[in-house]
Amino acid sequence: MSSFEVIGGRHLQGEITPQGAKNEALQVVCATLLTNETVLIDNLPDILDVNNLMNLLRELGVEIQKLSDRKFSFTAQNINLDYLKTKEFKKKAASLRGSIMIMGPLLARFKKAFFPKPGGDKIGRRRMDTHFYGFEKLGASFDFDSEEIFYTVHADHLKGSYMLLDEASVTGTANIVMAAVLTPGTTTIYNAACEPYVQQLCKMLVNMGAKIHGIGSNLLTIEGVSQLKGCKHRVLSDMIEIGSFIGLAAMTGGEITIKEADANQLGIIPLAFRRMGIEMQIKDNEIYIPPKQNYHIETFIDGSIMTIADAPWPGLTPDLLSVFLVVATQANGSVLIHQKMFESRLFFVDKLIDMGARIILCDPHRATVIGLNHETPLRASVMTSPDIRAGVALLIAALSAKGKSIIHNIEQIDRGYERIDERLRLLGAEINRI
């Protein structure tokens, strides 16, 4: 197990380019299973979750070639479905939640798929009902082996259908869309997730020959086609990394320019940071955060405490709530952080409290933060990263804290952030992998 050793208190400065979006990459890599032609994907992030998924597809029979630093070709011509029943597959797939999205493509193309209960971050219940509800509406049946914790989905014939999803699940929507594009007839998905990740997946599928209407809305209409072809696709910059860098600049009083920010794809994220008092300038697809020692949290018009809450897109992505919480610890003012979607994502606040942060954990979903206004720096500490997003929040806290901090279990951070220590050192951070 590796750790980060961080000497905090430095004002970071310089330019940084975000990696390709992790969540989009997982979806579009799975989508390559929908055709036997070659698909080229550029700007794939070099992170554990994406690399592990690509290794899984290689074992399944997908031919993957590295063309340049972050550009790969995928040819899913010789798929070995028997691999899905092996212990090796069950072990690998169970450790990577994003691999659940191979089920939709396999069901559409081969009329059957197998899958163990997926793993991923331990951030509370992450049910799979939406995935299977959509598959069933298309005509599939599924069996669950409670002893093996193993799912089997199969169908003799699939047929387009109307469905109203019980939740706007991003991975659920992606899985259903990928199953529907090769399903005869018309499929209508209401309450579909419409995050940029899903939009990018749909655009890629359209380039492959799919017929999808309503991209960017919560009502998708899909006309099934008999086959898809190869295409070229470029992954967007990761908006979670961009938000993390904005928070990092504010916490360290730094001056950072974020290059290739895909600013028009960030939705409400810049506004939410401005409500926290963080200034930024967006120009020519770059975000500049000027050096500022203090930032003041707004209140609502009636003077009540500001609430930062997650919501389905175009609301604020839940993946950034941990960053907003840690940024609030050094703000001027108070804020209520409301994490609605996952009931365990705020449990890392005890580590921030140990560092001197003033936080009241109201319940598993809500925390009130009373900012220190940079008058009292956080104390260095020894801590363990519980998941990807909390891990980065703790890293931001350590970089702003006075003294030497140690963060254990940084493999969690490596799952979603590409060589983060090397890139932060270019901004002047004192961070070492040990």
C-alpha positions, 0 to 999 in steps of 0.5 A: 500500500502506497502513501502520500507525504505532503508538506502543506502551506505552499501557495501553488502557482502555474498551469495544469491540464485536466485529464480525460473524464473518467466517467465518460471513458468507462462508458465509451470503452464499454461501447466499443463492444457494440461493433466488430469494427475498429473504434478509435478513442482519444484523451483516455486518462491513464488511471487505474479504473480505466486501465483495469477496464481495458485489461478486462476487455482484453481478456474478453477478446477485444484487441486493444492497441495503443496508438499514442500517449492517450489514444487507443484503438479497440476492435471487438471482433472475437469475443469470448463469452465463456470468459464471463463465467470464469472465476478470474472474470468474477474477481476482476469485474467485482472490483470495478464498478464501471465494468457493469456497463459491459452488460448492455452492449453484450446483451444487445449484440449477443443476447446474453451477459453475465456479471458479478455484483460490482465493487467501487467506492464504499459510499453507501448503497448503489443499487442496480435496479435501474439497469435491470428494469431497463433490460426487462422492458426491452424483453430480457430476463435476469437471474440472480445467484445469491450464493455466487452473487452473480447476475445472468441476463438473457433474451431470445428477442429484444424489442423497443419499449417505453420506460420511465426510470425510477432514478436518473442513474448515469450508468443505468442510462448508459447501459440501457442506451447501449442495449437499445441502439441495436434493439429493433423498434423504438425505445423511449427513455424518460427520466434519463440521466443527461450528464455530459458523460451520457451526452458524449456516449450518445454522440459517439453512438450516433457517429457509429450509426445509432439513431438517438434523439433528445441528446442532452435532455431527460427524454431519449428516443432511440430507433434501433439499427441492425449494426454499428460501425467504427468511429473516432471519439475524443473524451472531454476533460474531466470536470471533477478534476477541474473542480478539484483544481479550483478548490485547490487554488482557493485552499492554498491561496494559489494562482492557477490556470486550468487549460483545456477546461471544456468550460461550456460543459461544466454546467452549474459548477462555476456558479457553485464555486462563486457562491463560495466566494471563489473568483475565476475568469473563464476565457478561451476555454481556460479557467484562471483562478487569481491569488486570493487569501480570503473568500466569503461564502454568500448567503441566500437573499433572505440572509439564510445560510447557503446550501450546496447540494447535489442533484441530477444534471444540470444540478451539481454533480455529487462527485464534487461535494467532498471538494466543496466541503473541504473548501468551506473549512477555510472560507469566511462564513458558513455553509450546509453541505447536503449530499443527497445521493450517497449516505456514506460520502460525508463520513470522512469529515472526522479526519478534517475535524482532527485537522482543526476544521469546524464541522457539524455532521448533522446526519449521514447526508448533511454537514454544516461547515463554519469556515476558519477564514484562513485565520487558523490553518488546518493541522497536519495529520495522518489519515487514510483515503476512504474513496476517490473523491474523499481522498482528493479532498483530504489531499487538498486539505493536506496541501493547505495544512501547516506541517507534514501530513501522511495520506494512506491508501492512495490507490483510491486516489490513483483510481480516478486521478492521473499521476496527481503527485507529479502534476501537483509538483509542477505547481509547486506542491511538496508531495512525495509518494512513499 
